[in-house]
């Protein structure tokens, strides 16, 4: 589980949250790709490490975090 989001959201806090996503078998890779795209958007926006993230990216990040909480509903049956 991710801890509550840091306010104000910074590039550093976002990447810290993303680094906590652990999927060694790649079952939730499509969700993790979205997080990696968020990192790319932060770099393209020219946001510095401890600088506040622009509002449009903050909203997108918080929406992603909310959706990520539903990932525990994924059930992969095993033998």
OpenMM code with the backbone's topology and positions (N, CA, C; nanometers):
from openmm import Vec3, app, unit

residues = "UNK UNK UNK UNK UNK UNK UNK UNK UNK UNK UNK UNK UNK UNK UNK UNK UNK UNK UNK UNK UNK UNK UNK UNK UNK UNK UNK UNK UNK UNK UNK UNK UNK UNK UNK UNK UNK UNK UNK UNK UNK UNK UNK UNK UNK UNK UNK UNK UNK UNK UNK UNK UNK UNK UNK UNK UNK UNK UNK UNK UNK UNK UNK UNK UNK UNK UNK UNK UNK UNK UNK UNK UNK UNK UNK UNK UNK UNK UNK".split()
positions = [
    Vec3(0.0832, -0.1189, 0.0000),
    Vec3(0.0000, 0.0000, 0.0000),
    Vec3(0.0875, 0.1250, 0.0000),
    Vec3(0.0420, 0.2216, -0.0738),
    Vec3(0.1120, 0.3493, -0.0763),
    Vec3(0.0702, 0.4326, 0.0437),
    Vec3(0.1638, 0.5063, 0.1000),
    Vec3(0.1266, 0.5970, 0.2084),
    Vec3(0.0444, 0.7126, 0.1524),
    Vec3(-0.0193, 0.7904, 0.2389),
    Vec3(-0.0929, 0.9073, 0.1886),
    Vec3(-0.0006, 0.9974, 0.1076),
    Vec3(-0.0538, 1.0613, 0.0049),
    Vec3(0.0315, 1.1453, -0.0803),
    Vec3(0.0864, 1.2653, -0.0045),
    Vec3(0.2084, 1.3028, -0.0407),
    Vec3(0.2696, 1.4211, 0.0199),
    Vec3(0.2110, 1.5464, -0.0430),
    Vec3(0.1895, 1.6456, 0.0416),
    Vec3(0.1395, 1.7745, -0.0056),
    Vec3(0.2433, 1.8775, 0.0352),
    Vec3(0.2965, 1.9576, -0.0501),
    Vec3(0.2734, 1.9618, -0.1943),
    Vec3(0.3471, 1.8484, -0.2638),
    Vec3(0.2915, 1.8032, -0.3747),
    Vec3(0.3533, 1.6960, -0.4522),
    Vec3(0.4761, 1.7514, -0.5245),
    Vec3(0.5866, 1.6808, -0.5110),
    Vec3(0.7095, 1.7194, -0.5798),
    Vec3(0.7520, 1.6042, -0.6706),
    Vec3(0.8430, 1.6333, -0.7591),
    Vec3(0.8958, 1.5288, -0.8468),
    Vec3(0.9565, 1.4168, -0.7621),
    Vec3(1.0283, 1.4538, -0.6589),
    Vec3(1.0918, 1.3574, -0.5712),
    Vec3(0.9892, 1.2674, -0.5018),
    Vec3(0.8809, 1.3249, -0.4500),
    Vec3(0.7797, 1.2445, -0.3804),
    Vec3(0.7062, 1.1527, -0.4773),
    Vec3(0.6799, 1.2000, -0.5982),
    Vec3(0.6123, 1.1162, -0.6972),
    Vec3(0.6992, 0.9970, -0.7357),
    Vec3(0.8261, 1.0218, -0.7625),
    Vec3(0.9151, 0.9131, -0.8021),
    Vec3(0.9367, 0.8176, -0.6852),
    Vec3(0.9375, 0.8684, -0.5637),
    Vec3(0.9483, 0.7827, -0.4459),
    Vec3(0.8289, 0.6873, -0.4383),
    Vec3(0.7098, 0.7384, -0.4628),
    Vec3(0.5901, 0.6530, -0.4626),
    Vec3(0.5979, 0.5488, -0.5737),
    Vec3(0.6401, 0.5905, -0.6905),
    Vec3(0.6472, 0.4989, -0.8049),
    Vec3(0.7478, 0.3879, -0.7773),
    Vec3(0.8565, 0.4201, -0.7087),
    Vec3(0.9587, 0.3187, -0.6809),
    Vec3(0.9076, 0.2114, -0.5848),
    Vec3(0.7983, 0.2358, -0.5171),
    Vec3(0.7403, 0.1372, -0.4250),
    Vec3(0.6545, 0.0331, -0.4962),
    Vec3(0.6272, 0.0543, -0.6238),
    Vec3(0.5484, -0.0425, -0.6996),
    Vec3(0.6380, -0.1608, -0.7338),
    Vec3(0.6025, -0.2766, -0.6840),
    Vec3(0.6852, -0.3956, -0.7005),
    Vec3(0.6037, -0.5026, -0.7711),
    Vec3(0.6496, -0.5433, -0.8873),
    Vec3(0.5782, -0.6422, -0.9673),
    Vec3(0.6795, -0.7312, -1.0385),
    Vec3(0.7429, -0.8233, -0.9651),
    Vec3(0.8499, -0.9026, -1.0254),
    Vec3(0.8043, -0.9929, -1.1402),
    Vec3(0.6778, -1.0338, -1.1405),
    Vec3(0.6300, -1.1226, -1.2466),
    Vec3(0.5639, -1.0487, -1.3620),
    Vec3(0.5423, -0.9184, -1.3454),
    Vec3(0.4873, -0.8392, -1.4542),
    Vec3(0.3373, -0.8493, -1.4739),
    Vec3(0.2644, -0.8960, -1.3731),
    Vec3(0.1194, -0.9119, -1.3861),
    Vec3(0.0473, -0.7782, -1.3972),
    Vec3(0.0979, -0.6746, -1.3349),
    Vec3(0.0322, -0.5437, -1.3393),
    Vec3(0.1147, -0.4428, -1.4187),
    Vec3(0.1930, -0.4935, -1.5124),
    Vec3(0.2801, -0.4076, -1.5935),
    Vec3(0.2054, -0.2935, -1.6632),
    Vec3(0.0842, -0.3154, -1.7161),
    Vec3(0.0147, -0.2021, -1.7783),
    Vec3(-0.0075, -0.0850, -1.6824),
    Vec3(-0.0321, -0.1144, -1.5567),
    Vec3(-0.0505, -0.0074, -1.4581),
    Vec3(0.0811, 0.0620, -1.4275),
    Vec3(0.1879, -0.0129, -1.4248),
    Vec3(0.3185, 0.0451, -1.3951),
    Vec3(0.3678, 0.1300, -1.5121),
    Vec3(0.3315, 0.0932, -1.6321),
    Vec3(0.3696, 0.1734, -1.7486),
    Vec3(0.3112, 0.3142, -1.7364),
    Vec3(0.1907, 0.3246, -1.6850),
    Vec3(0.1286, 0.4561, -1.6652),
    Vec3(0.2131, 0.5390, -1.5688),
    Vec3(0.2629, 0.4767, -1.4624),
    Vec3(0.3482, 0.5473, -1.3666),
    Vec3(0.4776, 0.5935, -1.4333),
    Vec3(0.5348, 0.5095, -1.5174),
    Vec3(0.6585, 0.5475, -1.5868),
    Vec3(0.6331, 0.6618, -1.6855),
    Vec3(0.5147, 0.6631, -1.7442),
    Vec3(0.4795, 0.7744, -1.8322),
    Vec3(0.4673, 0.9039, -1.7520),
    Vec3(0.4228, 0.8925, -1.6274),
    Vec3(0.4141, 1.0102, -1.5409),
    Vec3(0.5536, 1.0655, -1.5138),
    Vec3(0.6502, 0.9781, -1.4902),
    Vec3(0.7880, 1.0240, -1.4709),
    Vec3(0.8359, 1.0987, -1.5950),
    Vec3(0.8048, 1.0449, -1.7102),
    Vec3(0.8445, 1.1080, -1.8354),
    Vec3(0.7826, 1.2469, -1.8487),
    Vec3(0.6556, 1.2603, -1.8110),
    Vec3(0.5886, 1.3907, -1.8177),
    Vec3(0.6541, 1.4909, -1.7236),
    Vec3(0.6973, 1.4441, -1.6066),
    Vec3(0.7650, 1.5330, -1.5118),
    Vec3(0.8966, 1.5837, -1.5699),
    Vec3(0.9712, 1.4952, -1.6351),
    Vec3(1.0968, 1.5365, -1.6962),
    Vec3(1.0717, 1.6339, -1.8105),
    Vec3(0.9732, 1.6036, -1.8930),
    Vec3(0.9440, 1.6908, -2.0072),
    Vec3(0.8944, 1.8282, -1.9634),
    Vec3(0.8269, 1.8332, -1.8481),
    Vec3(0.7769, 1.9604, -1.7963),
    Vec3(0.8897, 2.0436, -1.7346),
    Vec3(1.0061, 1.9832, -1.7169),
    Vec3(1.1200, 2.0566, -1.6614),
    Vec3(1.1090, 2.0809, -1.5124),
    Vec3(1.0359, 1.9954, -1.4427),
    Vec3(1.0176, 2.0102, -1.2983),
    Vec3(1.1454, 1.9661, -1.2274),
    Vec3(1.1938, 2.0495, -1.1361),
    Vec3(1.3122, 2.0152, -1.0569),
    Vec3(1.2718, 1.9191, -0.9449),
    Vec3(1.3702, 1.8582, -0.8788),
    Vec3(1.3428, 1.7533, -0.7815),
    Vec3(1.2513, 1.7974, -0.6676),
    Vec3(1.2779, 1.9103, -0.6068),
    Vec3(1.1984, 1.9531, -0.4912),
    Vec3(1.1011, 2.0647, -0.5260),
    Vec3(1.0745, 2.0813, -0.6530),
    Vec3(0.9799, 2.1831, -0.7001),
    Vec3(0.8391, 2.1233, -0.7029),
    Vec3(0.7405, 2.2083, -0.6737),
    Vec3(0.6018, 2.1610, -0.6810),
    Vec3(0.5676, 2.1237, -0.8244),
    Vec3(0.4920, 2.0163, -0.8370),
    Vec3(0.4491, 1.9687, -0.9681),
    Vec3(0.3327, 2.0566, -1.0142),
    Vec3(0.3258, 2.0903, -1.1429),
    Vec3(0.2134, 2.1709, -1.1937),
    Vec3(0.0780, 2.1051, -1.1648),
    Vec3(-0.0241, 2.1878, -1.1497),
    Vec3(-0.1566, 2.1392, -1.1098),
    Vec3(-0.2113, 2.0302, -1.2006),
    Vec3(-0.1933, 2.0444, -1.3317),
    Vec3(-0.2488, 1.9433, -1.4209),
    Vec3(-0.1848, 1.8061, -1.3970),
    Vec3(-0.0536, 1.8032, -1.3685),
    Vec3(0.0139, 1.6769, -1.3414),
    Vec3(-0.0184, 1.6245, -1.2017),
    Vec3(-0.0389, 1.7156, -1.1066),
    Vec3(-0.0770, 1.6730, -0.9714),
    Vec3(-0.2131, 1.6043, -0.9764),
    Vec3(-0.3076, 1.6637, -1.0470),
    Vec3(-0.4405, 1.6034, -1.0575),
    Vec3(-0.4327, 1.4664, -1.1242),
    Vec3(-0.3539, 1.4571, -1.2291),
    Vec3(-0.3371, 1.3291, -1.2985),
    Vec3(-0.2738, 1.2253, -1.2055),
    Vec3(-0.1755, 1.2691, -1.1264),
    Vec3(-0.1073, 1.1790, -1.0336),
    Vec3(-0.2027, 1.1290, -0.9252),
    Vec3(-0.2807, 1.2186, -0.8667),
    Vec3(-0.3737, 1.1775, -0.7614),
    Vec3(-0.4826, 1.0858, -0.8168),
    Vec3(-0.5289, 1.1103, -0.9379),
    Vec3(-0.6264, 1.0207, -1.0014),
    Vec3(-0.5660, 0.8818, -1.0208),
    Vec3(-0.4414, 0.8772, -1.0651),
    Vec3(-0.3727, 0.7497, -1.0839),
    Vec3(-0.3592, 0.6756, -0.9508),
    Vec3(-0.3210, 0.7469, -0.8461),
    Vec3(-0.3067, 0.6844, -0.7142),
    Vec3(-0.4387, 0.6265, -0.6661),
    Vec3(-0.5476, 0.6988, -0.6907),
    Vec3(-0.6800, 0.6481, -0.6512),
    Vec3(-0.7130, 0.5188, -0.7249),
    Vec3(-0.6864, 0.5165, -0.8541),
    Vec3(-0.7132, 0.3971, -0.9335),
    Vec3(-0.6215, 0.2821, -0.8919),
    Vec3(-0.5001, 0.3142, -0.8533),
    Vec3(-0.4038, 0.2130, -0.8138),
    Vec3(-0.4500, 0.1381, -0.6883),
    Vec3(-0.5271, 0.2034, -0.6049),
    Vec3(-0.5772, 0.1382, -0.4832),
    Vec3(-0.6696, 0.0207, -0.5162),
    Vec3(-0.7247, 0.0185, -0.6358),
    Vec3(-0.8148, -0.0900, -0.6754),
    Vec3(-0.7398, -0.2107, -0.7312),
    Vec3(-0.6094, -0.2006, -0.7407),
    Vec3(-0.5326, -0.3096, -0.8008),
    Vec3(-0.5347, -0.4346, -0.7129),
    Vec3(-0.5630, -0.4176, -0.5853),
    Vec3(-0.5678, -0.5357, -0.4987),
    Vec3(-0.6888, -0.6241, -0.5289),
    Vec3(-0.7779, -0.5768, -0.6151),
    Vec3(-0.8914, -0.6591, -0.6588),
    Vec3(-0.8507, -0.7630, -0.7629),
    Vec3(-0.7336, -0.7440, -0.8225),
    Vec3(-0.6851, -0.8391, -0.9217),
    Vec3(-0.6543, -0.9706, -0.8522),
    Vec3(-0.7129, -1.0768, -0.9031),
    Vec3(-0.6928, -1.2081, -0.8445),
    Vec3(-0.6430, -1.3011, -0.9538),
    Vec3(-0.5261, -1.3575, -0.9322),
    Vec3(-0.4684, -1.4496, -1.0292),
    Vec3(-0.4701, -1.5888, -0.9645),
    Vec3(-0.5582, -1.6759, -1.0147),
    Vec3(-0.5680, -1.8088, -0.9539),
    Vec3(-0.4391, -1.8899, -0.9735),
    Vec3(-0.4026, -1.9621, -0.8690),
    Vec3(-0.2864, -2.0487, -0.8764),
    Vec3(-0.3312, -2.1914, -0.8521),
    Vec3(-0.2462, -2.2851, -0.8862),
    Vec3(-0.2785, -2.4251, -0.8625),
    Vec3(-0.2639, -2.4564, -0.7160),
] * unit.nanometer
topology = app.Topology()
chain = topology.addChain("A")
for resn in residues:
    res = topology.addResidue(resn, chain)
    for name in ("N", "CA", "C"):
        topology.addAtom(name, app.Element.getBySymbol(name[0]), res)
